[in-house]
Amino acid sequence: MKKTHLTLLLLSILVSSLLPHSLKAATGRCNPSDYKVLLKIKQALGNPYHLASWVPNTDCCDWYSLQCNDTTNRVVELTIFSGQISGQIPSEVGDLPYLDNLTFRKLSNITGPIPQSITKLKRLRFLRLSWLNLTGPVPDFISELSNLIFLELNFNKFTGPIPSSFSKFTKLGALRLDRNQLSGSIPESFGHFKGSVPDLYLSHNQLTGPIPKSFANMAFSTIDLSRNKLTGDASMLFIPNGSSVIIDISRNMLAFDFSKVKKLSMQYLDMNHNMIYGSIPKAIVDDANLQFFNASYNRLCGVIPTGGNMNRFDYSSYIHNKCLCGPPLAACK
C-alpha cells in the first residue's frame, strides 16, 4: 500500500515538473504571461479570422498583428488593422506591460469607450485608435501615458470637450483628434505645451469660441483647425519668424484684419470660408516657401499683391471676397 502511494507521489512530481517545460517548448520565445493575455484578447474579440494565426500552444512571437522584442521576447507592438472584427477594445490590452505601440485602426465595428486599463502601459509611445466607431468623451486619463510621442484618435464618434490635461504631454509629436464630434472650446492650456510642441489636428469637429490667445506662444509646425465653428481672431497663429509649415483655419467663422499680419512664413495657408477682412498683406510676396494659398469666400478688399510665388495662385484662391482686384481677378477700378 505504501509502495503504491510512493509510486503515485513520484508520478505526480514528474508530471508537474514536465508541464511548464512542455508549455514553454510549445510557446517558444513567447513570454507565458503575454501568451495568456493575447489569447484572452482574441477571445474577447470573438476569435476573429483576422487573428487565425493566434493558435494555442504555438510561439506568439510568430503570430501576425504583433511584434516581440528581439532581446526580451516581450510583446512590444499590437497592431490590429483593417479586418472584420466586432466588439470593444479588450481591457486586457493593459496587461501587456511592455507595449510600445498599440494600434486598432480601420475597424468600423469596434465600438464603445477606450478602456481605462491602458493607463497601465507606462512604456507606450504610439497610441493609434482611429477609423473605428469609438464613442463617449475623449478620456482624460490618456494624459497619464507620459511617454506618448504620437496620439491618434481621429475618425471616431467622440463627443464632448477636449481634455485640457493633454497639454501635460512633453514628448508628443502629433495630436490627432480630427473628424469626431467634439464640442466646446479649444483648451487654453494648449498654448502652454512644455517640451515638444505637437502637430495639432482638430479639424472636422464642432468646436466653438475663439482660438486661445496663448497660441501665440506656440510654434506649431502644423495646425489644422478647419471645419469647426471657431470665431474671432486667428492672427496669433502668424508668428514673426515662426516655424509653421501648414496652417489651415478654413470653414470657420473667424473675423480679423488680415492686413495687420506683418510677416508670413509657411508652405501652406488655407483660410477660405471665413469672415476675414482687410487686405492681403504685401509681406506674403516675401514668403519664398509658400506653395498653397486660399483666401476665397471672405471679406477681403484691395489689390492682390504680385511678385514672389504669387503667380502660381489662380482666381480660385481669391474669389467671393468683398472687393479684391487685380490679377488673376478683374482689374482694379
Residue pairs with C-beta under 8 A, 6 or more apart in sequence:
23 32
23 57
24 32
26 57
26 58
27 35
27 57
27 58
27 59
27 60
28 58
28 59
28 61
28 62
29 59
29 61
29 68
29 73
30 59
30 60
30 61
30 68
30 73
31 72
31 73
31 74
31 75
33 95
34 60
34 68
34 74
34 75
34 96
34 98
35 60
37 92
37 95
37 96
38 54
38 60
38 63
38 66
38 75
38 96
39 54
39 56
40 90
40 92
40 95
41 78
41 90
41 92
41 93
42 48
42 51
42 54
44 87
44 88
44 90
44 91
44 92
45 51
45 85
45 86
45 87
45 90
46 85
46 86
46 87
48 83
48 84
48 85
48 86
49 83
49 84
50 65
50 80
50 83
50 84
50 85
51 63
51 64
51 65
51 80
53 62
53 63
53 64
53 65
54 60
54 63
54 64
55 63
60 66
60 68
60 75
61 67
61 68
61 73
61 75
65 78
65 79
65 80
65 81
66 75
66 77
66 78
66 79
67 75
67 76
67 77
68 74
68 75
68 76
69 76
69 98
72 98
74 97
74 98
75 96
75 98
75 99
76 98
76 99
76 100
76 101
77 99
77 100
77 101
77 102
77 103
78 93
78 96
78 99
78 101
78 102
78 103
79 101
79 103
79 105
80 103
80 104
80 105
80 107
81 103
81 104
81 105
81 106
81 107
82 105
82 106
82 107
83 107
84 109
85 107
85 109
85 110
86 109
86 110
87 109
87 110
87 111
88 110
88 111
88 112
88 113
88 115
89 104
89 110
89 112
89 114
89 115
89 129
89 134
90 115
91 115
91 116
91 117
92 117
93 99
93 102
93 115
93 117
93 118
93 121
94 115
94 116
94 117
94 118
94 119
94 120
94 121
95 117
95 120
96 121
97 120
97 121
97 122
97 123
98 123
99 121
99 123
99 124
100 123
100 124
100 125
100 126
101 124
101 125
101 126
101 128
102 118
102 121
102 124
102 126
102 127
102 128
102 129
103 126
103 127
103 128
103 129
104 110
104 128
104 129
104 132
105 128
105 129
105 130
105 131
105 132
106 130
106 131
106 132
107 131
107 132
108 131
108 132
108 133
109 133
110 132
110 133
110 134
111 132
111 133
111 134
111 135
112 134
112 135
112 136
113 134
113 135
113 136
113 139
114 129
114 134
114 139
114 142
116 139
116 141
118 124
118 127
118 142
118 145
119 141
119 142
119 144
119 145
121 145
122 145
122 146
122 147
123 147
124 145
124 147
124 148
125 147
125 148
125 149
125 150
125 171
126 148
126 149
126 150
127 142
127 145
127 148
127 150
127 151
127 152
127 153
128 150
128 152
129 152
129 153
129 156
130 152
130 153
130 154
130 155
130 156
130 176
131 154
131 155
131 156
132 155
132 156
133 156
133 157
134 153
134 156
134 157
134 158
135 156
135 157
135 158
135 159
136 158
136 159
136 160
137 158
137 159
137 160
137 161
138 153
138 158
138 160
138 162
138 163
138 177
138 180
138 182
139 163
140 163
140 165
142 148
142 151
142 163
142 166
143 163
143 165
143 166
143 168
143 169
146 168
146 169
146 170
146 171
147 171
148 169
148 171
148 172
149 171
149 172
149 173
149 196
150 172
150 173
150 174
151 166
151 169
151 172
151 174
151 175
151 176
152 174
152 176
153 176
153 177
153 180
154 176
154 177
154 178
154 179
154 180
154 201
155 178
155 179
155 180
156 179
156 180
157 180
157 181
158 177
158 180
158 181
158 182
159 180
159 181
159 182
159 183
160 182
160 183
160 184
161 182
161 183
161 184
161 185
161 187
162 177
162 182
162 184
162 186
162 187
162 202
162 207
163 187
164 187
164 188
164 189
164 190
165 189
166 175
166 187
166 189
166 190
167 187
167 189
167 190
167 192
167 193
169 175
169 193
169 195
169 196
169 198
170 193
170 194
170 195
170 196
171 195
171 196
172 193
172 196
172 198
173 196
173 198
173 199
174 198
174 199
174 201
175 198
175 199
175 200
175 201
176 201
177 201
177 202
177 205
178 201
178 202
178 203
178 204
178 205
178 224
179 203
179 204
179 205
180 204
180 205
181 205
181 206
182 202
182 205
182 206
182 207
183 205
183 206
183 207
183 208
184 207
184 208
184 209
185 207
185 208
185 209
185 210
185 212
186 202
186 207
186 209
186 211
186 212
186 225
186 230
187 212
188 212
188 214
189 214
190 200
190 212
190 214
190 215
190 218
191 212
191 213
191 214
191 215
191 216
191 217
191 218
192 214
192 217
193 218
197 218
197 219
197 220
197 221
198 220
199 220
199 221
199 222
199 223
200 220
200 222
200 223
200 224
200 225
201 222
201 224
202 224
202 225
202 228
203 224
203 225
203 226
203 227
203 228
203 248
204 226
204 227
204 228
205 227
205 228
206 228
206 229
207 225
207 228
207 229
207 230
208 228
208 229
208 230
208 231
209 230
209 231
209 232
210 230
210 231
210 232
210 233
211 225
211 230
211 232
211 233
211 234
211 236
211 237
211 249
211 254
213 233
213 236
215 223
215 236
215 237
216 236
216 239
219 239
219 242
219 243
219 244
220 237
220 244
220 247
221 243
221 244
221 245
221 246
222 244
222 245
222 246
223 237
223 244
223 246
223 247
223 248
224 246
224 248
225 248
225 249
225 252
226 248
226 249
226 250
226 251
226 252
226 270
227 250
227 251
227 252
228 251
228 252
229 252
229 253
230 249
230 252
230 253
230 254
231 252
231 253
231 254
231 255
232 254
232 255
232 256
233 254
233 255
233 256
234 249
234 254
234 256
234 271
234 276
235 256
235 257
235 258
235 260
235 261
237 244
237 247
237 249
238 244
238 247
238 261
238 263
238 264
240 262
240 263
241 263
241 265
242 265
242 266
244 265
244 266
245 266
245 267
245 268
246 266
246 267
246 268
247 266
247 268
247 269
247 270
247 271
248 268
248 269
248 270
249 270
249 271
249 274
250 270
250 271
250 272
250 273
250 274
250 294
251 272
251 273
251 274
252 273
252 274
253 274
253 275
254 271
254 274
254 275
254 276
255 274
255 275
255 276
255 277
256 276
256 277
256 278
257 277
257 278
258 271
258 276
258 277
258 278
258 279
258 280
258 281
258 295
258 298
258 300
259 278
259 279
259 280
259 281
259 302
260 278
260 281
261 281
261 283
262 281
262 283
263 283
263 286
264 281
264 283
264 284
264 286
264 287
264 290
265 287
265 289
266 287
266 289
266 290
267 289
267 290
267 291
267 292
268 290
268 291
268 292
269 290
269 292
269 293
269 294
270 292
270 293
270 294
271 294
271 295
271 298
272 294
272 295
272 296
272 297
272 298
273 296
273 297
273 298
274 297
274 298
275 298
275 299
276 295
276 298
276 299
276 300
277 298
277 299
277 300
277 301
277 322
278 300
278 301
278 302
279 300
279 301
279 302
279 303
280 295
280 300
280 302
280 304
280 305
280 324
281 305
282 305
284 290
284 293
284 305
284 308
284 310
285 305
285 306
285 307
285 308
285 310
286 308
287 308
287 309
288 308
288 309
290 308
290 309
291 309
291 312
293 313
293 317
294 316
294 317
295 317
295 318
295 321
296 316
296 317
296 318
296 319
296 320
296 321
297 319
297 320
297 321
298 320
298 321
298 322
299 321
299 322
300 318
300 321
300 322
300 323
300 324
301 321
301 322
301 323
301 324
302 323
302 324
302 325
303 324
303 325
303 326
303 332
304 310
304 318
304 324
304 325
304 326
304 327
304 328
304 329
306 326
306 327
313 328
314 328
315 328
315 329
318 324
318 328
318 329
319 329
325 331
325 332
325 333
326 332
